[in-house]
């Protein structure tokens, strides 16, 4: 059995940034695209009626985020049809930066996404206008660090990888060098 060693923060990060700078002919290393932060966001519909679901989701996001405590998300507007009031906690959000962001990305690419059932890769069209990559994970059980007793049906999260560059072509090449599992 081979052991997976995560040395991305020390070695892979600099290597990928150099290769992106060469391909896109940047005159300065500061022009090269870098990962600024990774945001994990989970909204719990059942949090309105049962606070335990929200607390379990916070614990899960904290485990996935290597121990960093997530911030609660509160409702901005009241919606009577959903029995939702302004200011009610409905989810949580976690921002990973620097080494924690790279560790999360390593775990996502090498450990978590390959465990997804019938996984055929991620779409390349998920870049927004600012050049950030967005993906939705519909089942938090794909992460090896999650406790099964904390999860419930249809619990997922939104992952946003924020880059310093606004060029989605450059950011896609950056992720391809990290062996990001794109379709095709």
N, C-alpha and C positions, 0 to 999 in steps of 0.2 A: 504494500500500500504506500502510495507516495503522499508526502505531506506538502500542502500548499503553503508557501511562505509569502507573506505580504510585505514587500519592500517598495511598494509603489511611491510612498511619500519621499523616500530618499533617492531612488534611482529612476524609476519609470517616469515620474513627473517631469524631470529635467530633460530626459531623452525625448519624450513626446513633444515637449515645447520646442526643442531644437528642430525636430523634423517638421513641425507645422510652420515654424519660422522660415525654414529653407524653401518649403513648397510654395508658400505664399509670398516669398521674397520680401520679408520684413527687414528693414535696415537696422532696427533696434530690437533686442529681446523683449522690451516693454510693450511692443506692438502685438506680440504673439498672444493668441487666445489662451486663457487660463480658466480653471474652474474657480469661480468666486465663492460660491456656496451651493449647498444642496438643501432644499426645503422639503420636509415631509409634512403632509397635512391630511388629517382624517376628521371627517364630520360624521357624527353619530346621530342618526334619525331618532333612535330610541332614547336619547339622552333627556328628552323633554319629560318622559314619564318615569324613567328609571335611571337614577344617577350612577348606579353601579356599572352600567355599560360605558359611561364616560370615564370613570375611574379605571376600569380595565383597559380601555383604549389608551389612556395616558401611560399606564404601566407598560403596555406593549410597545408603544412608540419610544418610550424611554429605553427599553431593552434593545430595540432595533438601533437606536441612536447612541449606543455604547455608553449608557448611563446618564446622558444629558437630559435634564428635565424639560419636558415640553411646556409651552405656554397655552393657556386655554383660549379658545375662540368663542366670542359671544355674538349673539344675534344682533344685527344692525337695525332690523325692522320687525315690528309685530305682524304676524300672519295668523289671523283668527282661524282659518281653515285647518291649519296644522297645530293649533293650540300653542303657538309660539309667541313669546313676549320679548320685547326689546331688552337686551342685556342678559338673557338666559344663556348659560354656557351650553354650546352645542358640539364642540369638537376641540381638537388640539393641534398645535403646529410646532414644528421643531426645525431649527436652522443649524446645519452642520457646516463648519468652516475648516479650512486647512487640513490637518492630518486626519481629523475625524471624518471629514467629507470624503477624502481619498480612501480611507478604510471602509466606509459604507459602500462606495462605488465598487471597490474590489470585491466585497461580499456579494453585492447585487449581481455583478457580472459573472463571477466564478462559482458562487454557491447557490444563490437564491433563484435567479431566472432559469437555470437549467432544471430546477425541480418543478417548474410549472407544467401542468398537464397539457399535452398537445401544443407545446410551445414551438412556434414557427418563426420567431424573431419579432423584433419591434419595428414599427413603421418609421420610415425616414421623414414622413410628412408632419411629425409632431413637434417641429420647431416653430416657435412663435415669432412675431415680428421683431422682437429684441434679440433673437438668436438663441434663446434658451430652449432646452429640451424638456418636454413634459411627458410623463407616462403615468398610467393608472395601474395600480396593483389591486386586483379584486379579492385576493385572499392573503391575509397576513401570515398564514401558516407556512408559506414558502420560505420564510426567514428561519434559519436554524436556531436563532437565539430566542424565539418566541415560545412562551409557555402555552400549551394547548388549552388548558383550563381557563385562560383569560380571553380566548377568542370566541366569537359568536357568528352566526350566519350572516353572510353578505357584509363582512367587515373588510374594508380595504383602505387604501390611502393613495394620495396623489403625490408623486415625486417630481420636483422641478430641479433640473440641473442648470444653474445660472452661470453664464460665462462672461468674461470681460469683453469679448468681441461681439459685435452685433451681426456678424456674417454667419449665417446658418451653414453655408458650405464649409467654411473653415472649422466651425464647431463640430460638424458631422465628421470631417476628416480626423479631428482630434479624438472623437469617440471611437472611430474605426481603428485608430492606432492602439487603443486600449482593448481591442477585440470586443467591442460592444456588439451584441447580437442583433444587427439589423436584418430585415427581411431581404431575401434575394441575393 
